Amino acid sequence: MTGPIEIGQVGLGAWGKNLLRNFIMLNQCHVKVACDIDATQRAKASEMFPGVVITNKYEDIIKDDKIRAVVIATPPAMHYQIAMEAIRAGKDVFVEKPLVLSIDEGKSLVELAEKNDRILMVGHIMEYHPASLLLKQYIKDGILGEVYYLYSSRINLGKVRDNENSLWSFAPHDISLIIFLLGKFPKRVTATGSYYIQKGIEDVCFMTMHFDDKTMAHVHVSWLDPHKERKLTIVGSKKMVVFDDTKASEKIWLYDKGVDTKLDYTTYDEYMSLRIGDITIPHVPSGEPLRFECMHFLDCVKDHKHPRSDGDDGLQVLSVLQAAQNSLEKGGAPIEVLKIS
């Protein structure tokens, strides 16, 4: 097909507006219809995006034969039903993280997309961040050496959710990024957390992923913290690197630091030696990661190619999330992560 890709979007909340803004700005597509059940959100969207038809029924998008792709940015509990109907209607689908709320529903969507030969892409935005791509290249090229462990923090004060805890709201970003960078899947997770504002909805969570080769990855998420941090640290045998996404520039700092061992030694001091070298701040291409993510989806629809963050990727993250939630409910007990192939 020639011409812009006709798309429809379901969900116009805070993140939905960001998605809609990006898709509208891209020449590869035309946003024909957008939907939200909330009258206030519809009114705001009509004012912000006057060229888009705004409706309160997502069925208007599903039934429109001219719409080739559907973007879903609703609360997660609605993802499965809308995505299922869109795929059955022959449309390609972009769904925000998390893919769905249960592994069974996730498997069903992935199988349905494969059966109907449709694109199913999950909004794991960190996989499209230029800094993430540079970090992955560092690991691939052996710049960091053997990756020992990683730790991330995604914390701030607000916005407090009432339909999901901080684990499900924030951690998908870090889980997807860590799996993407390492190219492997955790064997076991532990998670602890607590609620202070709303009963039963954890405001803060600490999760650790354990891999077969002793690599560990720790994730701290919270919307009840005085600091705003979006930071990832990777410690390797050769070098260490810090990615700070709150910085406008200089997002990556590469440290030539580590502990070297000597083969010819007589005392413990000679055996272990600290290495403190230079700090390198590489250039990271500018641009909004969400825009790159939206462009990737449109490219996949246009060329009918497999997305980087496909349904299987969404299932992997979902499997880790469910194991972490299980551990959280059991006071931090280690839980084996179900490997979904």
N, C-alpha and C positions, 0 to 999 in steps of 0.2 A: 504494500500500500504506500501511496505517496501522500505528502502533506502532513501537517501536525497530527500527533496522536490525540484523539479525543479521550479525556479522562473525567472521572467523577470522583469526588471525595466525600467520605462519610466521617463526620466528627470535626467540629470547628472550635474546640477548646483552645487552651493556651498553646499547646504544641501543634494542634491541627492548623491554627492560623499560620504558624511558621512554615509548615509543609505547603499550605495553599499559596502563601506568598512566593515561595521558591518555584513551585510548578508554574505559577502564572508568569514568572519572569523568564521562563525557559521557552525558547522559540520552537523546540522540538515537540511541544504539546499545546493543546488548548483545553483549559479547564471549562467544561460545559456546565456541569451541575455540581453543587456542594450541598451537603445535608447536615442538619443537627436537630435534635429533638427539643433543644432549649431555645425558647423564643428570643431571649436576650442575646445568645450567641449568634442566632440568625440575623438579628438586627445589626449587630456589630459587623458581621461579615458582609452584609449588604452595603453598608456604608464604606467599608474598607475596599471591597472588591466589586464595584458596580457592574462589571462585565460578566459576572457569573450568576447563573440562575440559582437561587437559594430555595431549598425545600425542607420540609420536616419529615419526609418519607424516603428512606434509603432505597425503597423499592422502585422509586422513580429512576434511579441510577441503574439498578439491576435490569430493568425492563427496556432501557434505551439501547437499541441495537447499534447505534452509532458510537457508543462509548466502548472503547477497547480495553481500558484499564481502570481499576478501582483502587483508590488509596483509602486505607482504613486507619483512622486515628481516634477511635472511640475508647471508652474504658475497656480493659482487657476481657471482661466477661462477655462482651458483645462480639469479640473478634471472630469466634468460630462460626457463628450463624451467618454473619454478613459475608465472610470470606467464602464459606461453602456455597452460598447462593450465587455469589459472583462467579466463582469457578464453574459451577454448573451452567451458568448462562454464557460460558465461553469467553470470559474476561480474564486478563492477567491481573494479579493482585499484589499490592504492596501493603503490608500490615505492620503497624508499629509494634515495638517490643512491649511485653513478651508476646510471642506468637499466639499462644492461647494459655489457658490456666491448667490444663491437664495433658499428660503425655498421650492418652488415648485420643483426645481431640486433635492433638498435634499430628499424630500418625495418620489420622483420618484425612486431615487436610493435605498432607504431603502426598498420600496415596491418590487422593482425588485430583490433585494438580497433575501428577504424573499420568494418570489414566486419561485425563482430558487434554494433555499436552499444553498445559498452561504454566505461565511464569508465576512462582510464588516467592516473594522476597520479603525478608524481615528487616525492620528498621534498626539494625545494629550499627548506629552511626559512627562509632569509634573505629570501625573497620575501614572507613572512608576518609579518616582524618589524615592529612599529609604527614603529620608527625608520627602517626601509627605506622604508616607505610615505611618511613625512614627507620623506625625501630625494628620492624620486621626484617629490613634489609641488613641492618647491623647484625642481627641474630643469624640470618642466613649466611652472611659473609664471614662469620666467626669473629667479628670485631670484639664482641664481649667475651668470647671464649665459651666455656660451658656455663649455661645459665643455672645458677644455684637457687636463687629464690627471687620473688617479686612481691611487692606490697603496694596497695593503692588506697587512696582515701577520696571519697566523694561525699563531702559533708557541707552543710550550710545551715542557716536558720530559716526554716520555712522552705517551700510551701508544705504545710501539714496535710497529708492525705487522709481521707476517711474510708476509702474503699480498698486500700492495700497498704502493707507495711513497707518500711524503708528497704527491706531486702528485695522485694518484688518491684519496687518503684525505681531504685537506683542501681542495684547490683547487676542487672542484665548488661549494662554498659561495660562494666569491668570484667565480667565473666566472658562475654563475647570477645573483648579485646585480648584477654590473656590467652584464651584458646587459639585465637587468630595468630597471635605473636609466636606462641610456642609450637603451634601445629600439632598439638596432641591433647588428649582428653584426660581429665583427672580421674583417679581411681576412687578416691574417698574424700568426703568433706566433713567439716565440723562447723557448727554455727551457734553463736550465743547472741542474746539481745534482750531488750526489755522495753516496756511501754511506760510512759510517764504522763502523757497528755490524754490519750484515749485508751480505754481498757481494751486489751487484746490486739492493739495495733502497735507493733514495735517501732519506736522512734529511732532506735539505734541498733545496729547489728554488726557483729564481727564474724567473718567467715574465712575459713582456710581451706584451700584445695590442695590435696596431696596427689602427686603423680608417681607412676611406677619407678621412675629413675631418681627419686629423692627430691626432685624439684618441688618447692612449695610456693603457693601464691596466697597472700592474705589480702582480704578486702574489708575495708571499714566504710560503712555507709550510715548517714544520719541526716535528718532535717532539724535536729535540735543541737546545734553547735555554734559557738561564737565565731568560728572561722568559716570562710568559703574556700574549700580546697577541691581541686580536680587534679590529683597528682599520682603519678606512677613511678616507682623506683625499681630498676632491674639490677641485680647484683650478679656479675659473672666472674669467671676465673681470671679473665684478662682485664676487663674494664667494667665500669659501672655507669649507669645512665639514669637521669631523672627527666621525666616529661611533666611539665607543669602547664596545664591547659588554661589556667587563669591568667597567664601572662599574655600581653598583647604581642610581644615578640620574645625572642630568646627562649622558646618553649622547651628546647632540649639542651641539656648540659651533659656532656660526655666526660667522665672522670677516668683518667689513667691511674687508677688506684687498685690495690689488691695485696695479696700475700703471696710471695714467691717462695718456692722450696728449692733447696740446693741438694744436688745428688751427692756431693762430696762434703760430708759434715762430720764434726766431732762432738759438738755441743748442741743443745736445743736452740740457743740463740743463733747459731750459724745455720741451722736447719730452716728456720722460719725468718723471712725478712719482709718487712713492710715496704710496699712500693707506692710512693706518692708522687705522681707525675703531673702533667699538664691537664688543664680543663679546656675542652673544645666546645664551642657553641656553634653548631652548624646552622646553615640557612635552612629554614623550613618554608616551603612554598605557602603563600598566603591564599586565603579563600575560605568560604564557609563550608565546613564538612557536610552540612545538611544539603547544600546545593550539589556537592559532588555525589552524594548519595542519591538524590533525585535524578541527576543526570545518568547515573549508572542504571537506575530502574528503567528510564526511558530508552536507553541504549539496548537493554535486554529485551524490552518489548519490541523495539524496532527490528532488531536482528534475531530475535527469538533465541537468545543465548542464556546460559545458566548464570544467575546472579551470584556474586561473591557471598552474600549473606542469604543463602537460599533456605528452603524449608528445613533441610537437614541441619543446617547451622542453628536455626531456631529451635529445633528439637534438642540439640546438644545443650544449649543454654537452659532450656526448660528442664531437662533432666537434672542438671546441676542445681537449679533453683528448687526443685521439688525435694531433692536430697537434703539441701541446706535447710529448707523449711521443716523437714522431718527431724533433722538434728536440733533445730531451734526449739521445737516442741518437746524434745526429749532432753533438754538441758545441756546441749552440746555434745551429745553422744556421737561417735564417729558413724557415718552412714556411707555405705558403698553406693557409688553413682552408677545408675543403669546405663550401660553403653547401648545406644540405639544405632543400629546399622541400617 
